[in-house]
């Protein structure tokens, strides 16, 4: 059975190992709080109609532009994230290449093969082809409303 002195010594050793990480997170949280408080007090307090208007690349919107974008833009972003994350695993494999030997080479080859099969599948089903550009918003009247073309006449 351990004595209280041995338990205290192991707890101190554990604390000595963890304190840099704990100090990092404490400093990080304090810096975040200080920056948020400073931005609240030092930031601009103006409230005007122009502040709440949409602003796009220096051009003030003249019409009520409701352009719909197809989901391909979202899919490209997701595919990029999926196929970009694999590089993290491959970099780790390259760093530990000498220690892993043939077993690591075979595992990395299987990983790359699965990614290539997934990429070929996406290409084959047409997920990587941008079929349509963004489309204009289509006005759909409610059931109790008349379409705009009938009202304008």
QUIHUDA-V758359 format. One record per residue. N is the residue number from 1. D_CENTER is the distance of its C-alpha to the mean C-alpha in Angstrom with 1 decimal. Layout:
n=<N:N>
d_center=<D_CENTER:D_CENTER>
//
This chain:
n=<1:2:3:4:5:6:7:8:9:10:11:12:13:14:15:16:17:18:19:20:21:22:23:24:25:26:27:28:29:30:31:32:33:34:35:36:37:38:39:40:41:42:43:44:45:46:47:48:49:50:51:52:53:54:55:56:57:58:59:60:61:62:63:64:65:66:67:68:69:70:71:72:73:74:75:76:77:78:79:80:81:82:83:84:85:86:87:88:89:90:91:92:93:94:95:96:97:98:99:100:101:102:103:104:105:106:107:108:109:110:111:112:113:114:115:116:117:118:119:120:121:122:123:124:125:126:127:128:129:130:131:132:133:134:135:136:137:138:139:140:141:142:143:144:145:146:147:148:149:150:151:152:153>
d_center=<50.2:48.2:49.8:48.1:48.2:46.4:43.7:43.3:43.1:40.3:38.4:38.9:37.8:34.6:34.0:34.7:32.0:29.3:30.2:28.2:24.9:26.1:27.2:23.8:22.0:24.9:24.8:21.1:21.5:24.7:23.1:20.4:23.2:25.4:22.9:22.3:26.0:26.9:24.6:26.2:29.7:29.4:27.2:28.9:30.4:31.4:31.2:32.2:31.9:30.3:27.5:26.2:26.7:23.9:23.7:22.3:23.1:26.3:27.7:28.6:28.3:31.8:31.2:29.1:26.6:24.8:23.3:21.5:19.0:19.1:16.4:16.6:14.1:11.5:13.0:12.9:9.1:9.1:12.1:10.8:8.1:11.1:13.6:12.0:11.7:15.3:16.3:15.6:18.2:20.5:20.6:21.6:24.1:25.6:26.0:27.9:29.7:33.1:32.8:31.4:34.2:34.7:32.9:29.6:30.3:30.9:27.7:25.6:27.6:26.9:23.1:23.3:25.6:23.3:20.5:23.1:24.5:21.1:20.7:24.3:23.9:21.1:23.3:26.4:25.1:24.0:20.3:19.9:22.5:21.8:24.7:24.6:23.6:22.6:25.4:27.2:27.0:29.9:31.9:32.9:35.6:36.1:38.9:41.3:40.6:42.2:40.2:40.1:42.4:45.1:44.8:45.1:48.4>
//
